[in-house]
Amino acid sequence: MELKLHDIHVNSIHLALEKARQYRSLNEPEIAESICHDILHIEADNQQALVLLILALSDQLHHSGKKTQVKAIEDAIEQLQSRYHQLYYTGLLHERRARFMLTQSMSRVFAYDYFIEALQFYQQSEEIRPEHNDESILRWNSCIRTIEIEKLKPRPDSKDARLDMES
């Protein structure tokens, strides 16, 4: 038996997307990520697969929080065709990094900066959002509430120090 990847059929992409969503909801982002890679191997610009990949990768930030994971998410975001989605998912990446920082006692102090970065991207995406799409507002409000609940405050430290804490 040869250990090599098999290609999925183009006609099964819709079902594969549904499977990826299911695995995310089952808290198995690694499997959802793998499915997205299978789809993107067949259809490199599939926007739904890119979004699911971004979400599956960011679901895993709490496991690693490593720069390589963040870079893979940033690369996927760059491939999104919609400027709105690029801004929104960049905000989501920063928000998830902030939430990861909240779970790390030595890194918790850097969460505020990531929340502020997320808010900046959510604000930009809100300005160009599709009609009746308030997801940026919902995320904005969630970030504000978390900052208030956690009593987060700005720090004078640089971003470089914050990135070093994640590696």
C-alpha positions in Angstrom: 0.0 0.0 0.0 1.4 3.4 -1.1 1.0 6.1 1.5 0.0 9.1 -0.7 -2.9 11.5 -0.7 -6.0 10.8 -2.8 -7.8 13.5 -4.7 -11.5 14.1 -4.1 -13.9 14.4 -7.0 -14.9 17.9 -8.1 -18.6 16.9 -7.8 -18.1 16.1 -4.1 -16.7 19.5 -3.0 -20.1 20.6 -1.7 -20.4 17.5 0.5 -16.8 17.9 1.6 -17.5 21.5 2.7 -20.5 20.2 4.8 -18.2 17.6 6.4 -15.6 20.3 7.2 -18.4 22.3 8.9 -19.5 19.2 10.9 -16.0 18.5 12.1 -15.5 22.1 13.2 -18.8 21.8 15.2 -17.5 18.6 16.7 -14.4 20.4 17.9 -12.2 18.5 15.5 -10.6 21.4 13.6 -7.6 19.3 12.5 -9.9 17.1 10.4 -11.8 20.2 9.0 -8.4 21.7 8.1 -7.5 18.5 6.2 -10.7 18.5 4.3 -10.2 22.1 3.3 -6.8 21.3 2.0 -8.3 18.5 -0.1 -10.9 20.9 -1.5 -8.3 23.6 -2.2 -6.1 21.1 -3.9 -8.9 20.6 -6.5 -10.3 24.1 -6.5 -7.6 26.5 -5.3 -9.8 29.6 -5.2 -12.8 28.0 -3.4 -13.8 30.9 -1.1 -15.9 28.7 1.2 -13.0 26.3 1.7 -10.7 29.2 2.4 -13.0 30.6 5.0 -13.4 27.2 6.6 -9.7 26.7 6.6 -9.2 30.1 8.3 -11.7 29.1 10.9 -10.3 25.6 11.4 -6.7 26.9 11.7 -7.8 29.7 14.2 -9.7 27.1 16.2 -6.3 25.5 16.8 -4.6 28.6 18.0 -5.3 27.7 21.6 -3.3 24.5 21.0 -0.2 26.1 19.6 -0.4 29.9 19.2 2.7 29.5 17.1 3.8 31.9 14.4 3.6 29.2 11.7 -0.1 28.7 12.4 -0.7 32.5 12.3 1.2 32.7 9.0 -0.9 29.9 7.4 -4.1 31.9 8.5 -2.7 35.1 7.1 -1.8 33.4 3.8 -5.4 32.0 3.5 -6.8 35.5 4.3 -4.8 37.0 1.5 -6.4 34.6 -0.9 -9.9 35.8 -0.1 -11.4 37.8 -3.0 -13.6 40.1 -0.9 -12.0 43.0 0.8 -14.7 42.8 3.5 -13.8 39.2 4.2 -10.1 40.0 4.3 -10.7 42.7 6.9 -13.2 40.7 8.9 -11.1 37.5 9.1 -8.0 39.5 10.0 -10.0 41.0 12.9 -11.0 37.5 13.8 -7.4 36.3 13.8 -6.4 39.1 16.1 -9.4 38.5 18.4 -8.6 34.7 18.6 -4.9 35.5 19.4 -6.1 37.9 22.2 -8.4 35.2 23.6 -5.5 32.7 23.5 -3.3 35.2 25.4 -6.0 35.4 28.1 -5.5 31.7 28.8 -1.7 32.1 29.2 -0.7 33.5 32.6 2.6 35.0 31.3 1.1 36.3 28.1 -2.2 37.6 29.4 -0.9 41.1 29.5 -0.7 41.2 25.7 -4.3 40.4 25.1 -5.4 44.0 25.1 -3.2 44.9 22.2 -4.6 42.1 20.1 -8.1 43.1 21.0 -7.4 46.6 19.9 -6.0 45.3 16.6 -9.1 43.2 16.1 -11.3 46.2 16.8 -9.5 48.2 14.2 -10.1 45.5 11.5 -13.8 45.0 12.6 -14.3 48.8 12.3 -12.9 48.8 8.8 -15.0 45.8 7.8 -18.1 47.3 9.3 -17.7 50.3 7.0 -17.9 48.1 3.9 -20.0 45.3 5.2 -22.8 43.8 3.0 -26.3 45.1 3.7 -27.9 43.5 6.8 -24.6 41.8 7.8 -23.8 42.8 11.4 -21.1 40.1 12.1 -18.4 42.8 12.5 -20.6 44.6 15.0 -21.3 41.4 17.0 -17.5 40.6 17.1 -16.7 44.3 18.1 -19.2 44.2 21.0 -17.8 40.8 22.2 -14.3 42.2 22.2 -15.4 45.3 24.1 -17.2 43.2 26.7 -14.2 41.0 27.1 -11.9 44.0 27.6 -14.2 45.3 30.2 -14.8 42.0 32.0 -11.2 41.1 32.1 -10.3 44.7 33.0 -7.6 44.8 30.3 -5.5 47.9 30.0 -2.9 49.1 27.4 0.7 48.3 27.9 3.7 50.4 26.7 5.5 47.2 25.4 6.2 46.7 21.7 4.6 44.2 19.4 7.9 42.4 19.1 7.8 41.5 22.7 4.3 40.2 22.3 5.2 38.0 19.4 8.2 36.5 21.3 5.7 35.4 24.0 3.8 33.3 21.5 6.7 31.3 20.1 
